[in-house]
Amino acid sequence: MSIKNIPPEDFKMAVIDGSLHQLILVVFSATWCGEPCDVMQDDLEQIAKAYEGRLNIAVLDIDAEGIESVLETCQVESIPDMKVFHERQLVAQAKGVLSLAQMEALIEPYVRTEEQQRVMMLERQVELLLSVDQDSEAESLVRVHLERNPEDVGAKILLIGVFVKVGQIALAQQVINTLPSDYVASEKAQQVIASIEQLQSTPTAQ
């Protein structure tokens, strides 16, 4: 989407649901807003370029037909008004004309790094494949990713998860041994390790 004008009827799909996959910056504006809104356009374009692939900017016209419910939901009383949605939640907002630095400060606490965004998309693909029992395809997908990004810890955790699902405990343990020691101590890694230990304690563990 990058920067896109959103009709009110698409607000839930494009903004609320869309924020599960990517951070969404919503800009409420109007054609008559003039300089207060126009002055931020160049900065918004810079933001869109700098965070391409990790942030979408949705522009809504407060005069559009059917906008009333959206304005009420977002508590928009004046323009320009910006809202930040992350994982279906309104997490930040600011009213009035913002500088480029202020826009960056508004979104920076929530925008994913390129690595985090890449792993998140990979995780969704792997979950989909595993849900339909395409285990070998899921493993191949993660291995291809790791060939390109051999130090990607998040992808290694995904590979461990695939191995755990198919009962390849020894292979899962081998990947765990390649994780940085500080990451092994993390909550997510400990959950995976606990799952492996539980499988190892059962008679059917391979």
C-alpha positions as CSV (number, residue, x, y, z in Angstrom):
1,M,0.0,0.0,0.0
2,S,2.8,2.4,0.9
3,I,0.6,5.7,0.7
4,K,-2.9,5.0,-0.4
5,N,-6.3,6.7,-0.1
6,I,-8.7,4.4,1.7
7,P,-12.5,4.6,1.4
8,P,-14.3,4.3,4.8
9,E,-15.8,0.9,3.9
10,D,-12.2,-0.6,3.6
11,F,-11.1,0.8,7.0
12,K,-11.4,-2.5,8.9
13,M,-9.7,-4.6,6.2
14,A,-7.0,-2.2,5.2
15,V,-6.2,-0.7,8.7
16,I,-7.5,-2.9,11.5
17,D,-6.8,-6.3,9.9
18,G,-3.9,-5.0,7.9
19,S,-2.1,-3.9,11.0
20,L,-1.6,-7.6,11.9
21,H,0.9,-7.9,9.1
22,Q,2.4,-4.4,9.0
23,L,2.3,-1.2,11.0
24,I,-0.3,1.2,9.7
25,L,-0.1,5.0,9.9
26,V,-3.5,6.5,9.3
27,V,-3.7,10.2,8.2
28,F,-7.1,11.9,8.4
29,S,-7.2,14.8,6.0
30,A,-9.6,16.7,3.6
31,T,-9.3,18.4,0.2
32,W,-10.1,21.7,1.9
33,C,-7.4,21.3,4.6
34,G,-4.9,23.2,2.4
35,E,-1.5,24.1,3.8
36,P,-1.7,22.3,7.2
37,C,-2.2,19.0,5.4
38,D,-0.2,19.7,2.3
39,V,2.9,20.8,4.2
40,M,3.3,17.2,5.5
41,Q,3.0,15.5,2.2
42,D,6.7,15.5,1.3
43,D,7.6,14.2,4.8
44,L,5.0,11.4,4.5
45,E,6.6,10.4,1.2
46,Q,10.0,10.3,2.9
47,I,8.5,8.2,5.7
48,A,6.9,5.8,3.2
49,K,10.2,5.4,1.3
50,A,12.4,5.0,4.5
51,Y,10.0,2.3,6.0
52,E,9.0,0.6,2.7
53,G,7.9,-2.9,3.4
54,R,7.4,-2.3,7.1
55,L,4.9,0.5,7.2
56,N,1.8,1.4,5.2
57,I,0.2,4.8,5.2
58,A,-3.6,5.0,4.8
59,V,-5.1,8.4,4.0
60,L,-8.8,9.0,4.8
61,D,-10.9,12.0,3.8
62,I,-13.1,13.1,6.6
63,D,-15.7,14.3,4.1
64,A,-16.0,10.9,2.4
65,E,-19.5,9.2,2.5
66,G,-19.8,6.8,5.4
67,I,-16.8,8.1,7.3
68,E,-18.7,8.9,10.4
69,S,-18.3,5.6,12.2
70,V,-14.5,5.6,11.4
71,L,-14.2,9.1,12.8
72,E,-16.1,8.1,16.0
73,T,-14.0,4.9,16.4
74,C,-10.7,6.9,16.0
75,Q,-12.0,9.9,17.9
76,V,-11.1,12.4,15.2
77,E,-12.2,15.9,16.0
78,S,-9.8,18.0,13.9
79,I,-7.3,17.6,11.1
80,P,-4.6,16.8,10.4
81,D,-4.8,13.9,12.7
82,M,-2.6,10.8,12.7
83,K,-3.2,7.4,14.3
84,V,-0.8,4.4,14.5
85,F,-2.3,0.9,14.4
86,H,-0.3,-2.2,15.4
87,E,-1.7,-5.7,15.7
88,R,-5.3,-4.4,15.5
89,Q,-4.7,-1.9,18.3
90,L,-4.5,1.9,18.2
91,V,-1.1,2.4,19.9
92,A,-0.2,6.1,19.2
93,Q,-1.7,9.2,17.9
94,A,-0.9,12.9,17.3
95,K,-2.9,15.9,16.2
96,G,-1.8,18.9,14.1
97,V,1.1,19.4,11.7
98,L,4.0,17.2,12.5
99,S,7.6,17.5,11.4
100,L,9.5,14.6,9.8
101,A,11.2,13.9,13.1
102,Q,7.9,14.0,15.0
103,M,6.4,11.5,12.6
104,E,9.4,9.2,13.0
105,A,9.2,9.4,16.8
106,L,5.5,8.5,16.6
107,I,6.0,5.3,14.6
108,E,9.5,4.2,15.7
109,P,8.5,2.4,18.9
110,Y,6.3,0.1,16.9
111,V,7.8,-0.4,13.5
112,R,9.5,-3.7,12.9
113,T,13.1,-4.0,11.8
114,E,13.6,-5.4,8.3
115,E,14.7,-8.6,9.9
116,Q,11.7,-8.8,12.1
117,Q,9.4,-8.1,9.2
118,R,11.1,-10.7,7.0
119,V,10.9,-13.4,9.7
120,M,7.2,-12.6,10.4
121,M,6.3,-13.1,6.8
122,L,8.3,-16.3,6.7
123,E,6.6,-17.5,9.9
124,R,3.1,-16.9,8.4
125,Q,4.1,-19.0,5.3
126,V,5.5,-21.8,7.5
127,E,2.4,-21.8,9.7
128,L,0.2,-22.1,6.6
129,L,2.2,-25.0,5.2
130,L,2.3,-26.9,8.5
131,S,-1.5,-26.4,9.0
132,V,-2.0,-28.5,5.8
133,D,0.7,-31.0,6.7
134,Q,3.1,-29.8,4.1
135,D,6.0,-30.3,6.5
136,S,8.8,-30.9,4.0
137,E,7.8,-27.8,2.0
138,A,7.9,-25.8,5.2
139,E,11.3,-27.1,6.0
140,S,12.6,-26.3,2.5
141,L,11.2,-22.8,2.7
142,V,13.1,-22.1,6.0
143,R,16.3,-23.7,4.7
144,V,16.3,-21.6,1.6
145,H,15.8,-18.5,3.8
146,L,18.7,-19.6,6.0
147,E,21.0,-20.1,3.0
148,R,20.5,-16.4,2.2
149,N,20.5,-15.3,5.9
150,P,22.6,-17.8,7.8
151,E,22.6,-15.8,11.1
152,D,18.8,-15.2,11.2
153,V,18.0,-16.4,14.7
154,G,14.2,-16.1,14.2
155,A,14.4,-18.4,11.1
156,K,16.4,-20.9,13.1
157,I,13.6,-21.0,15.7
158,L,11.1,-21.6,12.9
159,L,13.2,-24.5,11.7
160,I,13.4,-26.0,15.2
161,G,9.6,-25.8,15.4
162,V,9.3,-27.7,12.1
163,F,11.6,-30.4,13.4
164,V,9.7,-30.6,16.6
165,K,6.4,-31.0,14.7
166,V,7.8,-33.9,12.7
167,G,9.5,-35.5,15.6
168,Q,13.1,-34.9,14.4
169,I,14.4,-34.1,17.9
170,A,18.0,-34.7,17.2
171,L,17.9,-32.2,14.3
172,A,16.1,-29.7,16.4
173,Q,18.8,-30.0,19.1
174,Q,21.5,-29.5,16.5
175,V,19.9,-26.1,15.5
176,I,19.5,-25.1,19.1
177,N,23.3,-25.6,19.6
178,T,23.9,-23.0,16.9
179,L,21.9,-20.3,18.7
180,P,23.6,-17.4,20.5
181,S,23.8,-18.1,24.2
182,D,21.9,-15.0,25.1
183,Y,19.0,-16.0,22.8
184,V,18.9,-19.5,24.3
185,A,18.0,-17.8,27.6
186,S,15.1,-15.9,26.1
187,E,11.5,-16.9,26.9
188,K,10.7,-18.0,23.3
189,A,13.8,-20.2,23.1
190,Q,13.1,-21.7,26.5
191,Q,9.5,-22.6,25.4
192,V,10.9,-24.5,22.4
193,I,13.5,-26.3,24.5
194,A,10.9,-27.3,27.0
195,S,8.8,-28.8,24.2
196,I,11.8,-30.8,23.0
197,E,12.6,-32.0,26.5
198,Q,9.0,-33.1,26.9
199,L,9.1,-35.1,23.6
200,Q,12.4,-36.7,24.6
201,S,10.8,-37.9,27.8
202,T,8.1,-39.9,25.9
203,P,8.6,-43.4,24.5
204,T,7.7,-42.3,21.0
205,A,10.4,-39.6,20.8
206,Q,12.9,-40.2,18.0
